[in-house]
Amino acid sequence: MADGDQDWLAKAKAARQAGRLDEAAALLERLLKDQPELAPAWNLLGLVQLEAGHGAAAAESFQRTVALDQAPPFGWFNLARAMHALGQHGAELQALDEALSRDAYFLPAIVAKGRALRTLERDDDACELYRLLFEGLGDMSQFPEGLRLELDEARAHLDQRSEVALNVNERHVAQVAERFPDADLSRAKAFAENAAGKRKIYQQRPTGAHFPFLPAFEFFDRRLFPWFDQLEAHTAVMREELLALWAADDPNFRPYVARPPGTPLDQWSELNHSPRWSAFFFWENGRRDDANCARCPRTAAAIESLPVLDIPGKGPTAMYSILKPHTRIPPHTGTTNARTTIHLPLVVPPGCGFRVGAEVREWREGEAWAFDDTIEHEAWNDSDSPRAILIIDGWNPLLSEAEREVVRKVG
């Protein structure tokens, strides 16, 4: 493009920005009379015409734009805008697909495509597009305000559709429950929630060895742990010994996250070497802390009476876990799904919570649960008091004794 052409374009852009649309159009028409192959000039003329309310003329200008230069997505996107203004939504959708074939992440075109699909009464397709969009969108705070508003409207539409679908699916599950009163439909309920777009299905992502073909249960059925009653019977004793440690300000509580210098911290930067999440270990990676066990002999004896994980040099780990007020443990995953993690809540002020995958629960003092910590999980204490639980490593209850023996030798 010659320098003179650039000057004409600059003058036309300035006139458009100042709201002098007739002047901008006249400048561009004079330029294009001499230089009809300038795709940027046709594109700018189309924008001026679109803003002036001349949809048919704008469509023609954008068609000239893409005929001259088909590579950039914005020409096709602008053509789609003109077709939208003309009410030609089939042609609008075709132009948007052309834009997205050139840049699959061209966000304004994705949002516009969802709107076009809804206008064409293809709501299922629009919602599927929105789901894919929001799965990878992330932070929207830096987007222009107009685009944020469009995205908010799209999310509201998706949420509304999901609520309707969820209500329908829950009625189906309830009907099945009436026919099969003894059936455990917890997995079917999760399936129905996922089908409605209201529940994400989390996969096991161990940071260490992955035992294959084990189901990815977020929380395990309590019936798989018949010894939980025995564990819970020791709650009062364990709480008493814990409170004695607190009263003595025992120095053997230490930060749970203690990455050495030079180690990538990722989500752990805030808690690394911080007492906001601390632990008092009875066993750590299969090694008994005799001094700590002597400080809490009844707790140690109770743990030793249980069928906990036993992998030489690796398990069990058993500890009091203390989360200070207004502290959050970020989402993370554990080492291996051959293990299950067991919580016995000892001191739980209001405002504490725990999420594994898509399921959120509140601890209740004296009630144990087991979960697969290779599924993403996080914890928080929004109260003004510390939270304390006993954490113990157990075997994944779905492993046979022969499989456990392999893990002991290999894992």
C-alpha positions, 0 to 999 in steps of 0.5 A: 500500500502506497504512502498516499493510500495510507494517508487517505485511510488515516483521514477516513479513520479519523473522520469515522472516530469523530462521528463524521460518517459521510465524510469518511465514506466519501474519502474511502469511495474516492480512494477505492475509485482509484485503488479498487484492490485495497481490501483494508479500504473496503473493510473500513468502508463497510464498517462506516456503512454498517454504523450508518445503518446501511446494512446492504451496502456494508454487506457488499463492501465486506464481500469485496473485502473477503474476495480480495483477502480471504485470510484474516478472520475479521473480514468474515466476522464483519460480513457476519455482522452485516448479515445479522443487521439484514436478518440473514442469519443463515448467511451470518452463520456461514460467515462466522464459520469462515472466520472461525476456520481461520482463527478458532479462538476468535472470541467475538466470532464464537459469541456471535455464533452462539447468538446466531445459532439461538436465533436459528432455533438451534439452542442445543448447538448454541449451548454446546458451543457455550460449554466448550467456550467457558471450559477454557475461557478463564479470567474475563476481567481484561476483556472489553466491557461490551464483550464481557456483557455478551459473555455474561448473557451467554453464561446466564442463558446456559445456566438457565438451560442447564437448570431446566435440564437438571430438573427434568433429569432429577425427575427421571432419577426419582422415578427410577428410584421408586422402581428400584428402592434398594439401588444406589443411584449416586453415580446415576445422579452424577451422570444426570447432573453432568448430562444437564451441564451442571456437574464436571466429572473429575478424573484421577490425576495422581502425581505418582504411581497410578493403579489402573482400572480403579473407579474414580470415586470422589468420596468412598461409600462408608460401608467399604470401611467397616472399621470407621465405627472403631476409629470414631469411638476414639474421637474424644481421646484424640481431641483431648490429646490434641488440645493438650498439645495446643495448650502447651504450644507444642513445637512439633507442629510444623508447616505441612508444605515445606518445599526446598529452595529451587523447587517449583512452587506452583499453587503452594507459594502462599503456604510454603513453610507457612504455619497457616497449614501445619501438621503434627506427625505420628507416622510420615511416609511409613516412618513412626515418630516415636517422640510424637507418639509418646506425646499422644499415646492413646491417639497413637495406640488407636491408629495402630489398631486400625488397618491402615496403609502399609507400604514400606518407606511410603505409608502410612502417614498419620497426623493432626492437620491444623488449618489456621483461620481464613486460610485456604488449601488450593486445589491439588491432587495426591500421589497414588490412587492405591491409597485413600485418605481418611479424615476424622474431624476433631475441631471444626468451627463454622465456615469450614468446607472441603471439595473433592471433584464436584462434591462439596462437604462440611466436616462434622466432628467425630464423623469420618470419611474417605476420599480419593485424593488423586482427584482434585480437592481443596479445603478452606477455613473461613472462620476466626478459629483453627480447624483440626482433623486427624488424617490417616492413609488407608488402602483403596478398599477396591484393591484385593489383598493380592493387589495390595501385596504387589503395591507393597513390593512395587509402589 
